[in-house]
């Protein structure tokens, strides 16, 4: 019996390349989505065995989609697939219950094995990856968002930070200066009682900000 796979990636060439790679394997691509919203609709219709989900997509990104899929399909293996080995992305993927995080630098055979392992119910997280984020998962304080006196702008910066954006990207997204972003980030970390951006991202996930 073949493994039914849903691919979500905003680049058509990536979707086509993966489909071609898998054409002579035991993995069948039953749906290919260009963003998270489309992936969610296709998952409801196709009920795939495994979802391969890009992180950065327009409109509705992979992390937002992961959160929704986890609620609706708690037993479906979801593998995050990204060009970026970003510790914030990895921490959020762990916190949101992804099966694993695979970068686009892997070989075709490694991707095939990852999909098979996910379908078999195996975790793809390495001990090194879990160790790298475990401190963030345990160190982020559990206060409610209502207990932390963030200003409106600080809340906006935190949300963008938790989405994995750099200070430069946050500055562009919010139309403020790079130096202002740096100042807001330091205020956010201090108010949350965390030591780095990854811990802040985990806090934001736990409080439903992203």
Phi, psi and omega in degrees: 000134183280157176272124183270118187246137169252126177254136173231115179204139183280356178257118182300324182293327177291315179299316180294320181296317179293319179300317179294320180301323187268357190298334180247026179247186178272013180249123181248125177281111182265345178197148178224119184249153181259353175202175184295323180296316178294322179298318180297317178297317181291325178296320178295324182279317188266336183050062184292161176281329181217146174243129175252112196238116175294150181278305186263107177223153181287159174073301184216102191281177186295322180293319177296320178293318178304315180301316180292316181297323181298325179288314185279328183228069187298338183261357181278125177295131180235118182254121177282140188226114188213154173280349186248121173270067186269122182300330177293316177299316183296317179298318179294321179298318177297312183298328182270358173091026176292153177287331180181179181223115184243132178272159182284002176273356181291160176283165177301318181294323178295322178294317178301314181294324178296317179296316178298317180296318177298317179296331180278001178086014181270144174283140179263000182285129176278160179297326179295317180296316181293322177296322183296328183253350185299323178297322179292321183291328183266339185272335181296122184293156189261011179302148176293155177303333181283345181270353182252121186280063176281141172286169179301316181293320177298322177296321178294318179295317179300317180297316179294320178300316181292339176281356177096010182283146175283169178302320179297317180292323177296317179302318179292319182294324184258000179057046175230171184283158178300317181296322178295320177299313180303319180294316179296319180299316179298320177296319180297313180299318181295315182291327179280343182074033180241163187258346181208174185295325181295316177297322178296321179296318178297318177302316181296321177297313183295334180261009173072022179281337178224000000 
